[in-house]
Amino acid sequence: MECSELLKKLSDIRAVAGRENMATEKIAELFREYCDDVSVDAFYNVIGFKKGQSENPKNVLVTAHYDEIGLMVTGIEDSGFLRFTAVGGVDAKVIGAMEVTVHGKEDLFGVIGVKPPHLIPPGDKDKGIKMEDMRIDIGYGGEKARELVSIGDMVSFNSPARELLNNRIAGKSMDNRSGVAALIEILKELQKLKHDDNVYVVATVQEELGLIGAICATYNIKADLGIVIDVCHGDMPDAPSDEAFPLDKGVAVAIGPIISRKHAKECIKLADEENIPYQIDPEAGDTGTEAAVHAVAREGIPVILLSVPSKYMHTTVEMVSVNDVVSTGRLAARYIAGRSKE
């Protein structure tokens, strides 16, 4: 499957953080084509394993989370309107009038209704609408709504992935389905390469709620090297130039206190030798990614952080370049296959 089609397929999967079981089998199916073994742990991390070709292989662990931000039903009013709260970092400013799917006893189409401008007092027209003042409308009254929906049900956003000009794709959950696509690209590339080390690729859960899946995976798999694949901010109007990276200029390779200096430098050197486009991502503190978990797991795992630039993060139109995803997978795979023994 071409990377563009893979990205669209992955983006359209629904897996709100904490309910990744809705997508586990779909991710596992993608892994099975390239892995010697695929398993799912108790938290629904999907673990793909490719056996190393040396007599005494070391272990490389590559993680990318597949959960997405969403909503949770917190109340059902007599009118049938559903109250809700955020699951993960949802910005209230971008969800008014959005189409959603409520995952109740069956999947139900709904819209997030907001008060029309005609009914807003003049003094309030420039104010943002708080999430607690919004409601989801599924079209039913209270009695029928309570038959189909329960408090605690998850809600996902309806935003099919779309291909744009210049090899861009936009849709929900490119954070971090683009990372999962890079995992597939790594596996595809390793099919063509000799690699001495065992390789574990793990699509992790609940990253948006506190890196939960990565905590489980890094404890379970005793790794000698960790590679984290996530997104970083793409360049947007008024975005700080030192915190946002242009699309189609390659993978962002992190350098910072929790990142292994040795492995990051070797990775950058390899990118130069292989003509793989890359950018330098300075991370002076907490990266906000699973790299922080790798770095302190067990006695500590040397870790590399590779990021795909993504515009409009934590919206339903997150945009990435297909070329950057391919570059990320290619660099990681070639580093795994060619890294020097320690």
Summary of the structure (lengths in Angstrom):
residues: 342
radius of gyration: 21.0
end to end distance: 35.3
largest distance: 74.0
contacts: 1212
relative contact order: 0.19
helix: 32%
strand: 28%
